[in-house]
Amino acid sequence: MKGENKGAGAQVDITASGVQPEADATHIETTSVRTENGAIVVTGRLFRHGGGNGRPHRFSGQPAPTASPPTRRLARVTLMLTFAHRVEAKVTRGDFESRSAAAQHYGMTTGRITQLMSLLWLSPEIQEDVLFLEAIDGREPVSGQALEKIAHIADWSEQRRGWREVKRG
């Protein structure tokens, strides 16, 4: 008969081991489990891993490793904006004759430096928000393209509206 237990026929009283029958514990402490035919004795802790959504559970003698905290780093757009501020400051101080000289120094094209420098057109509030953005587990909060599109809007109130939409979506 399908689903019939034809094995050892052992019955385990889980209430005797101190475990609530309704509790969904991650481990069950046992001192001894006996079966009659081909006796299996388990002592110590038995940990349940995985399962759910129709997948079978796995059992082992080791607890599941705890999830590591998420890795955080500065977002790429944050680095782009800080680089743009650094280049602008060096050009203003006279360390570079022009943005083209800065591009040559950093091994970039003049077009790329111009793209990055356009981030300086963002409203101060948006720049402050961007400077505090973090990428969590490698997931970037905002793309550089989206930020460049916002930077090309002349009106700061329109920029802020666009920034709110980008942050939401």
N, C-alpha and C positions, 0 to 999 in steps of 0.2 A: 504494500500500500504506500502511495506517495506521501512523503513527509513523516512516515512512521519511524521511530527510533528503534533500530534493530541492534544497536551497539550494546554497550556494557549494561545499560539499564540502571545507571546510578542516579540517585536523586540527591540533590544538594539543597540543604535548607539554608537559604541566604540570610534569613533573619537570625539564625544562630551565629553567623559570623559577624553580626553587627551592622549589616548593610540594609538600608531600607529598600524594599522591593520596588517602589516607585521612583527611587532616586536614580538619576542618570549620572552615575559617578564615572570619573575618568580612570579610576583604578579600584580594584577590589582586593582587600587584604584577606588572605586565607592562611590558615595554619595547616590544613590537610584536607585534601579531597580524595575520596576513595571510590573506586569502581570495583565491581566484582570480577569481570572477565578482563584480563589484560590491564591490571590496575595501573592507573595514572595518579600519581601523588604530586600535588603542587603545593609548595610552601613559599612564603614570602609575598611579594606584591606582583600583581598581574596588571599591566597597563594596556589600555585600549587606544589605538591610533586609527585615524582616518574614518572611513565609513560615511554614511549619509548619501542621500540621493540614489539609493539602490546599490551603492558600492559596499563591499564587505569590509568589516572591521578587521584590523590586524592587531595581534596581541604580542607583547614583548615584555621582557623583564626590566626594561629601561623606560623612564618617563620620556615623553616627547620633548624635544628641545624647545626652550622658550623662544618665542619670536624675537628676533633682534630688533632693536629700535630702528625706525626708518632713518636712512642716510639722508642727510640734508647738506646742501651746498648752495652757493649763490647761483641764482638763475643766470642763464646765458645773456638775457637782455640786461641784467644788472651789470655784468661784466662789459657788455657793449657800451652802455651809458657811461660807466666810469672811465673806459678807454677814451671815449669821445671827449669827456671833460679833461682828461690828462693831456691829450693831443692839443686841445684848444688852449690850455694853460701854457704849454711849451711853445706854441706858435706865438701867443701873446707876449711871453717873456723874451722871445727872440732866439730860443734854442733851435728852432727851425725857421727857415726863411718863409716857408709857405706850407700849406697842407700837402702840396705835391712832394715837397722835401720830406715831410713826415711820412707820407705813404712810401716813399722810396726807402727811408730808414727802417720802417717796420716790415718791408717786403710785401706791401699791398699795392693794389692799383689805386690811382687817384679817384676812380669811380667808387671804390669800396670805402675809402676814407670819407668821401662826400656823403655816402649813405649813412655811415655811422655818425657823422657830424650833424646830420639832420635830426638826430634824436635830441639835440640841444634845443630844438624848437618846441619841445613839449612844454606844457605849462609846469610851473614849479611844483604844484601839488602832485601831478602825475610823475614827475621825476623823483619826488620823494617816495612815492609808493613803489616805483620800480626799484629804487635802491634797497628796499627791504624785501624784495621777492626772493623766495627760495625754491629750488627744485628739490622735490621730495622723492626719493627712490628713483631718480633719473627723469621724473616727469616734470617737464617745463610748464610753468603756469601760463606763460604768454609767449607767442612766437615773435621773432624779430620783425617779420613782415607786417604783422598786425600793428605793432608799435610804430613802424615807419609810416604806415598809412595814416595813423592818428596824427603823427608829427607833421604831416603835410597839410593838415587842416589849420587854417590861419586863426580862427576864433578859438580862444581858450575854453570858452563855455561849451562849444561844440566838441572840442577835444575831450573835455571831461565827460560829456555824454557818451562819446565813443569809447572812452576808457571804461566806464561803468558797464557798457555792453560787452566789451572784451573780457572783463573780469568775471561777469556772470556766465558767459558761454564757454 
